[in-house]
Amino acid sequence: PFPSSDGLGIGSNPVITAGAGDYILTVDADADATGDYQFSLKDLSNATLLTPGNVVSSTLEPGNETDLYQFSTNAGDQFSFDSISRTGSGNSVWRLIDPQGNVVFNQNFGADVSTLTLAGGTYTILVEGRFQEPATGTYSFNVVPQGNVPPTPFTGTALTLGATINGTIATSGETDGYIFSL
């Protein structure tokens, strides 16, 4: 259930991870209240592709809509996120969603995000207006490449799926690592 009237109020993550199939979406107001409602269910795979290093400029029209952008990374790629300008939509936010659907950051659109080291995959930026601000607003931002710090390779004992593994943790704080592929 969604406990609020817009994405920001849903909590830290408005992304629904769902496999292919048929779904039912039911709208029901608190305390059997009545009145008009409006919503938009978006598919992240339809996000506009952006090229890191190129400024993105667009409009929230209406000001309470959500715009989606995507870019791809290699493991260890580093980026900062520069909120260049905003007019109108003073309470808009931006979020970065990782390839697994988790929120990496969620903050006011007027704030920059310092350098983050990302895993490989496709990331999605949501620029979200708030429900109480329907007036048109403009914005611009840049996903600024900051280089790459290759991740340290995983090490451990090769694991065969389905095999029984026996081991011992001999000292406090010890860890036993295993590597496998799916």
Secondary structure, DSSP 8 states (H G I E B T S, - for coil): ---SSSHHHH-S-------SS--------GGG-----------GGG-EE--TTS-EEEEESSTT-EEEEEEEE-TTEEEEEEEEEEES-TT-EEEEE-TTS-EEEEEETTS-EEEEE--SEEEEEEEE--TT--S-EEEEEEEEEEEE--------EE--TT--------STT----EE---
